[in-house]
């Protein structure tokens, strides 16, 4: 998990250094498939979905590995989604 967060950070840094911030700001996101998209899948500016965890303890443990702000969002089935703020 820690490796995935580091790779995402490295990719973001490389994009910003390469001047991709301008093109990323003007690019439009592809529409989500109506068959598989849910309200929870909607992108929130500044948040990146990392994964789903079986417990809050597991979610928080991986969230702490990230150097910035994170959020564990509970689901009705007792699992938690981890989001990091970029």
Phi and psi in degrees as a GROMACS rama.xvg file:
@    title "Ramachandran Plot"
@    xaxis  label "Phi"
@    yaxis  label "Psi"
@TYPE xy
-59.8937  -38.1062  UNK-2
-64.9588  -40.1994  UNK-3
-63.6317  -40.0761  UNK-4
-66.9497  -41.7394  UNK-5
-64.1897  -40.7317  UNK-6
-64.919  -39.1678  UNK-7
-64.0358  -40.2765  UNK-8
-65.0849  -40.9896  UNK-9
-65.5942  -40.0258  UNK-10
-65.1312  -40.6814  UNK-11
-64.2054  -44.2453  UNK-12
-62.362  -42.1445  UNK-13
-64.2964  -39.1242  UNK-14
-64.2056  -44.3925  UNK-15
-66.1212  -40.4609  UNK-16
-67.958  -30.5888  UNK-17
-83.7903  2.57435  UNK-18
84.6916  14.2656  UNK-19
-73.7939  -9.2344  UNK-20
-63.0587  -36.1605  UNK-21
-69.8604  -46.4404  UNK-22
-71.0531  -32.4371  UNK-23
-68.5767  -33.0573  UNK-24
-71.8245  -28.5723  UNK-25
-96.4196  -13.5098  UNK-26
-73.6306  147.835  UNK-27
-101.134  142.044  UNK-28
-73.8058  147.5  UNK-29
-70.0752  143.647  UNK-30
-67.2042  142.844  UNK-31
-77.3581  148.643  UNK-32
-67.8193  131.009  UNK-33
-70.2486  -16.9988  UNK-34
-75.1442  -33.7686  UNK-35
-115.851  -12.8513  UNK-36
-79.3689  142.233  UNK-37
-124.68  173.896  UNK-38
-61.858  -32.1947  UNK-39
-72.0244  -18.6575  UNK-40
-80.7707  -9.1751  UNK-41
-63.6011  133.563  UNK-42
-72.6296  135.147  UNK-43
-110.679  123.946  UNK-44
-55.2972  129.69  UNK-45
94.471  -12.6558  UNK-46
-112.608  140.149  UNK-47
-125.102  126.073  UNK-48
-71.6391  130.585  UNK-49
-104.23  -47.6529  UNK-50
173.775  177.26  UNK-51
-109.254  138.712  UNK-52
-124.673  146.314  UNK-53
-71.519  -17.5858  UNK-54
-147.173  160.529  UNK-55
-65.9562  -35.9843  UNK-56
-59.6728  -43.2447  UNK-57
-67.274  -39.4899  UNK-58
-63.5041  -47.5806  UNK-59
-64.0597  -38.679  UNK-60
-59.8478  -44.4124  UNK-61
-73.8477  -32.3596  UNK-62
-63.2673  -36.3733  UNK-63
-68.1439  -22.9467  UNK-64
-68.7518  -21.6465  UNK-65
-83.1931  137.656  UNK-66
-72.7611  -20.1041  UNK-67
-104.494  -155.39  UNK-68
-79.3516  143.287  UNK-69
-137.869  166.08  UNK-70
-146.586  132.605  UNK-71
-104.525  116.75  UNK-72
-104.138  121.275  UNK-73
-75.825  147.586  UNK-74
-110.154  161.337  UNK-75
-65.2612  -20.3855  UNK-76
-89.3514  7.506  UNK-77
91.1471  0.855605  UNK-78
-96.3141  168.772  UNK-79
-132.949  138.762  UNK-80
-96.6394  135.283  UNK-81
-99.9216  127.879  UNK-82
-122.022  139.839  UNK-83
-112.726  149.421  UNK-84
-97.0958  130.8  UNK-85
